[in-house]
């Protein structure tokens, strides 16, 4: 795993921020505290004898949140997680279509006002369990600050038109809840799928994942080519994770220009660019140099991020570097293309 991350996949993930769907879930610490007080009020001072391990046991709020998150994951939805402060600051006005309130016992007047405005503007709210029976200080309200009709979460997603990038099959949902992550790199999306289990897993059956549109797809961990498709055959074996690049068209290959010959002790300046325009915002290139014996010289290689135009990769050859043909390979981690070159190194 460490070697794989060093090869450029880690740099690609860093350069591709997570993209979340138009579905938000509210996590309310005040509600968690009120749930705890409700659960323990009748038990007197028994709480003083509880260990930290016991505090991790289930309650109504944890159950509602876990089940809602599991339903979203099974639908291929990557939600935005909101705190009360973020919600009250207007987060619902920035492209959210569905708001999920899992056992949110406490709502401030500001939160309630934002939720009411969200509903009035056509937003869909799914309240699970009790909602808004306390204020932000934990004081009981004479009546819930806002009323909701019970509704099915999956039906609400369909009504709101919250179409996920990918839909996971029921065969995956029956296992421990899978995790789906979407990252954006310009017009290119990175789709990560994990089976949600800890540690290595045995080989699993291949699962068919449906995309919301036909795209050019490339398996980033198998380092294959681009295939235009609307479905993915995913086998979560080994470490239980898969990652794909989804693009509107295959990405252009890298090209390089290097000096034909140098002497040991000279500095090579290798010009790297792409053969054409790319829909990606950041192209991660992994540079590898091999000495005349074929040994990878890690000190001269590494990862570079290309953001438009080109770049210069500098190799300061040492005086005692072996003379002969040094081979250069520049691999585009996202696009899959590789450019090669050669520098003949002479004695000082």
DALINWO-V99352 format. One record per helix or strand of 2 or more residues. SS is the DSSP state (alpha for helix, beta for strand). FROM is the first residue (numbers start at 1). TO is the last residue. If there is no record, write none. Layout:
ss | from | to
SS | FROM | TO
SS | FROM | TO
This chain:
ss | from | to
alpha | 2 | 14
beta | 23 | 26
alpha | 29 | 49
alpha | 54 | 56
alpha | 60 | 74
beta | 80 | 82
alpha | 84 | 88
alpha | 91 | 93
beta | 98 | 102
alpha | 109 | 120
beta | 124 | 128
alpha | 153 | 160
beta | 166 | 167
alpha | 170 | 173
beta | 179 | 185
beta | 188 | 194
beta | 206 | 219
beta | 227 | 235
beta | 241 | 247
beta | 254 | 257
beta | 261 | 263
beta | 267 | 274
beta | 283 | 290
alpha | 298 | 300
beta | 302 | 306
beta | 311 | 316
beta | 324 | 332
beta | 338 | 346
